[in-house]
């Protein structure tokens, strides 16, 4: 029995970094994190990976990471901070780090939204780095506001929803090539970031009052 010459073989699984069920980032590609808690999301990603992390940001960035403040998530010694003097050099440095293939996670903390051409170059650099090192690196750019970089593999938005004594966030997948828009409640557990086990509690006081009256 002959085999059709155009029949496709079994596709290899795409390597991904999984943060939680249904929350995954494809390796060898560039992803975007936005929102006021985008750096917290970057730390979540870093905490789930092994090996060194390169964090690239301009020296004038107001919100710089404090090593002692991240040690509950990952050892500060894993993180190498690079501060190019020009904004455009942040993208160039990120590209070179990804192309080297020596760093599993490279993060670019950007002051603005990059154009499509640099994004394409970063995808290519990640692919070349993976081919050279035999393992796919992950590129992550942090952008202000609601983000919006064209050409990224996925875009995620994280916003704080802290309450008294509890650290909570809302995580939303704004864009992905193979997954729909979706959001999740996130909390800080004993082992770091995790999905909240319970959905938001209803605050409709009228409904609560009516339910209590029925019980009485």
C-alpha positions in Angstrom: 0.0 0.0 0.0 1.5 3.3 -1.1 1.6 6.5 0.9 0.4 9.7 -0.5 3.5 11.9 -1.2 1.8 15.0 0.1 0.5 13.4 3.3 1.8 15.3 6.3 3.6 13.4 9.0 2.9 13.8 12.7 3.5 17.4 13.8 6.0 17.9 16.6 4.5 19.5 19.7 5.3 23.2 20.0 7.4 23.8 23.1 5.6 26.1 25.6 6.1 27.6 29.0 2.9 26.8 31.0 2.1 29.2 33.9 -1.3 27.6 34.7 -3.9 25.6 32.9 -4.7 27.3 29.5 -2.1 30.0 30.2 1.0 29.2 28.1 3.6 31.1 26.1 5.2 29.5 23.1 9.0 29.3 23.3 11.2 30.7 20.5 8.8 33.6 20.0 8.2 37.2 21.3 5.4 37.9 23.7 4.0 41.2 25.1 3.0 42.1 28.6 1.1 45.3 29.4 -0.9 46.8 32.2 0.2 48.4 35.4 1.3 45.0 36.8 3.2 43.9 33.7 6.4 43.6 35.7 4.7 41.3 38.1 3.7 39.1 35.1 7.3 39.1 33.9 8.4 37.9 37.4 5.7 35.1 37.2 7.2 34.0 33.9 10.7 34.2 35.3 9.8 32.1 38.3 8.6 29.3 36.1 11.8 29.1 34.1 15.2 27.7 34.9 18.5 29.5 34.3 19.6 33.1 33.9 17.2 36.0 33.1 18.3 39.2 31.3 16.2 42.2 32.2 16.8 45.1 29.8 15.5 48.6 30.5 16.5 52.3 30.1 18.3 53.8 33.1 15.6 56.4 33.5 12.8 53.9 34.0 11.1 54.9 37.3 9.9 51.4 38.3 13.2 49.5 38.7 13.2 46.1 40.3 14.6 45.8 43.8 16.5 42.5 44.2 15.4 42.0 47.8 11.8 42.5 46.7 11.8 39.6 44.3 13.6 36.9 46.3 10.4 35.2 47.3 9.8 34.5 43.6 13.3 33.8 42.2 16.9 34.2 43.4 18.1 37.7 42.5 21.4 36.2 41.4 19.6 34.7 38.4 18.8 38.2 37.0 21.2 40.3 35.0 20.1 43.9 34.6 21.2 45.8 31.5 20.5 49.5 31.1 21.3 50.8 27.6 21.6 54.6 27.4 19.3 55.0 24.4 15.7 53.7 24.1 16.4 52.1 20.7 19.3 50.2 22.2 17.0 48.3 24.4 15.5 46.5 21.4 19.0 46.0 19.9 20.3 44.4 23.1 17.2 42.2 23.5 17.7 41.0 19.9 21.4 40.2 20.5 20.6 38.3 23.8 17.9 36.2 22.1 20.2 35.5 19.1 22.9 34.2 21.4 20.7 31.4 22.6 22.5 31.4 25.9 19.7 33.0 28.0 16.4 31.2 28.4 14.4 34.4 29.2 15.1 37.9 27.9 12.9 40.7 29.0 12.8 44.2 27.4 11.1 46.9 29.5 10.2 49.4 26.8 9.2 53.1 27.2 6.9 52.8 24.2 5.3 50.5 21.6 7.8 49.0 19.1 7.2 49.0 15.4 6.5 45.8 13.4 10.0 45.5 11.9 11.8 45.2 15.3 9.2 42.7 16.5 9.9 40.5 13.4 13.6 40.8 14.0 13.1 39.6 17.6 11.1 36.6 16.5 13.9 35.7 14.0 16.6 36.2 16.7 14.7 33.9 19.1 14.5 31.2 16.4 18.2 31.6 15.5 19.1 31.4 19.2 17.1 28.3 19.6 18.8 26.6 16.6 22.2 27.5 17.8 21.7 26.5 21.5 19.4 23.5 21.0 16.8 25.1 23.3 14.2 27.8 22.5 14.5 31.1 24.4 11.6 33.2 25.3 11.4 36.9 24.5 9.1 39.2 26.5 8.5 42.9 26.0 6.9 45.1 28.6 4.9 47.9 27.1 3.0 50.8 28.8 -0.8 51.2 28.9 -2.8 48.7 27.0 0.2 47.7 24.8 -0.5 47.0 21.2 2.7 45.9 19.6 2.0 44.5 16.1 3.2 41.0 15.3 3.7 39.6 18.8 2.9 35.9 19.4 0.6 36.9 22.3 -0.4 39.9 24.4 -1.2 39.7 28.1 -2.6 42.4 30.4 -2.2 42.2 34.2 -3.8 44.7 36.6 -3.6 44.8 40.4 -6.8 44.0 42.4 -5.3 44.0 45.9 -7.5 43.8 49.0 -6.6 44.2 52.6 -4.1 41.5 53.5 -4.3 39.8 50.0 -2.4 40.4 46.8 -4.6 39.8 43.8 -4.5 40.5 40.1 -6.6 40.2 37.0 -4.8 38.6 34.1 -6.3 38.9 30.6 -5.1 37.3 27.3 -5.8 40.1 24.8 -4.3 38.4 21.8 -2.9 35.0 20.8 -2.6 33.2 17.5 -4.2 30.0 18.6 -6.4 31.0 21.7 -9.3 33.3 22.3 -9.5 36.3 24.6 -9.9 35.2 28.2 -9.3 36.4 31.7 -8.4 34.9 35.1 -8.2 36.0 38.7 -4.6 35.6 40.1 -3.4 35.5 43.7 -0.1 35.1 45.5 0.1 31.7 47.1 2.8 30.1 49.3 4.7 29.0 46.2 4.2 32.2 44.2 1.7 33.3 41.6 -1.3 31.0 41.1 -4.8 31.2 39.8 -7.4 32.1 42.5 -9.5 29.1 43.5 -12.7 31.0 43.9 -14.4 33.4 41.6 -15.2 37.0 42.6 -17.7 37.2 45.4 -21.0 38.9 44.5 -21.5 42.3 46.2 -25.2 42.7 45.5 -26.3 43.6 49.0 -30.0 43.4 48.1 -29.7 39.8 46.9 -27.8 38.9 50.1 -30.5 40.5 52.2 -33.3 38.7 50.4 -31.5 35.4 50.8 -31.1 35.9 54.5 -34.8 36.7 54.8 -35.7 33.5 53.1 -33.6 31.6 55.6 -35.2 33.3 58.5 
